[in-house]
Amino acid sequence: MEYQIFYSGLTFYFWAMAHFAHHSEENYLKTLYKLSNREVKKVNNTALSRELNLNPATVLEMVRKLAAKKLVKLMPDKSIQLTESGKKTALLTIRKHRLWEVFLVQKLQYNWNEVHELAEQLEHVESGDMIDRLEAFMGYPSFDPHGDPIPDRNGNLKTYTTVPLSNSPAGKNYIVMNLADTSDSFLQYLGKLGIKPGTKLKLTEHNQYDNSTTILLQKNNVQLSEKAARNILVQPA
């Protein structure tokens, strides 16, 4: 079945597949990539099944299929590692996801907390040419609405160093780069405060009593919980 998205004289095509094996593979590889970039001691079948909220037996079957396609390697300690081919596939899926999020926010006026699930569906479009055209149409954005960098067409991802606001020294100015938590509730909370990637603020105090953080934002003092401050990633301004 063929679907079409029309926008300002342009037509975007994508197809509903009868079988979703390709979708599942991309989801597994993307999840493995994200787990490998977190502070996870060992990315194994247990960690992967927990992250995907799937039965470990189901996950193990898919991992074996991915290993047969040389997209992952099963290590002697039972950990799972992406091959270079698997990593590239994961990054290209992330590229599509983040470009669609930019399109949904900038062109269709979705709120930034509404686009993740939609992008999860759209990220499985297979046409690389279409995604390249989408990127050009959007003016070659470097970051998605949540501040995460967008991989290029070759799967290369620019990295930069950020620190949680909760771990940053008080008395200095910072710029919000991206977010460790992109859940709907957290994004709505930050939206009400006026905090998003690119926001400049001053960290005035870490409060020992409850580990909360006080910031100066547009001349207003705002108190953030330890959890909120931990999930706001910043660089010195």
Secondary structure, DSSP 8 states (H G I E B T S, - for coil): -EEEEEETTEEEEEE--S--HHHHHHHHHHHHHHHHTTT-S--BHHHHHHHHT--HHHHHHHHHHHHHTTSEEE-TTSBEEE-HHHHHHHHHHHHHHHHHHHHHHHTT---TTSSHHHHHHHTT---HHHHHHHHHHTT--SB-TTS-B---TTS-------EEGGGS-TTEEEEEEEES---HHHHHHHHHHT--TT-EEEEEEE-TTT--EEEEETTEEEEE-HHHHHTEEEEE-
